[in-house]
Amino acid sequence: MNITKVINNNVVSSKDENGNEVLIMGKGLGFQKKVGDALDQEKIEKVFALTDEVKGPLEQVLREIPYEHVHMANRIIHQGKKALNKDLNKNIYVTLTDHLNYAIERAKKGQVFQNALLWEIRKYYPQEYACGQQAIHYVKEKTGIELSDDEAGFIALHFLNAEMDSNLKDTMNMPEMIKDILNVVKYTLMIEYDEDSLSYERFVTHLKFFIQRAVANQYYDDGDEAQIFRNFIKDCPEEYACALKIKTYMESQVEYEVSEEELFYLTLHIHRLMQTAKRV
């Protein structure tokens, strides 16, 4: 393989055996190299097969972000794929690398961002959360920088989004389903959303997870919390009635029976949503 473009000292562009463009990463791979030079095979660490959608953003990330951060992100993604045993959208190489770089820079300045979805991520997605925890331990091991548990949750979200992009692309129209559910709530309760509110953001993110669980046919045992759910639902009859409408809609779209626990969390999110929404 020969170099077709030098991106920086550690990243070059080349062609694979089928003539498709690839980005190749390795420490010193592009150092003092020019177009046409042969690649040093021993320095190759990662070959990125590109789609038009990912090519530009990935090249920019690899050019601008320190090699050490790119290398760590690549290792985190590799370990995550092994642990999850799932296909991931290639865009994760852009999004997670970019996020990790900024997370490390923020940590150096003592800045911590709170993850409002951390509790839900831990509860519903323990595997992805474990990948996030493994990632922050790896960063500490390599750099001495300690990232917060909130960052473990953010990294888990990148894995979740990559799973959803990969699994749902040909199966469901998630944005359309989210829009439908938002309309169910809006017109049932006669409210106007405050789309800048945290409760709205959390509800939309919860719906993404909810739809993913439905498509994957995943269920969760409510265990000892069942009575708490029932008591809460009794206190929020209007929100619960709206959640039941969402259940009817979801079961008409996907072969999935919405559980009592799912109904509780829908009711809870709708209740929070109503605190910031306007009645019309």
PyMOL commands that set and color helices and strands:
alter all, ss='L'
color gray80, all
select helices_A, chain A and resi 41-43+52-64+67-84+92-108+118-124+126-143+149-168+174-189+198-216+223-235+237-253+260-276
alter helices_A, ss='H'
color red, helices_A
select strands_A, chain A and resi 5-8+11-15+21-25+46-49+191-192+278-279
alter strands_A, ss='S'
color yellow, strands_A
deselect
rebuild
show_as cartoon
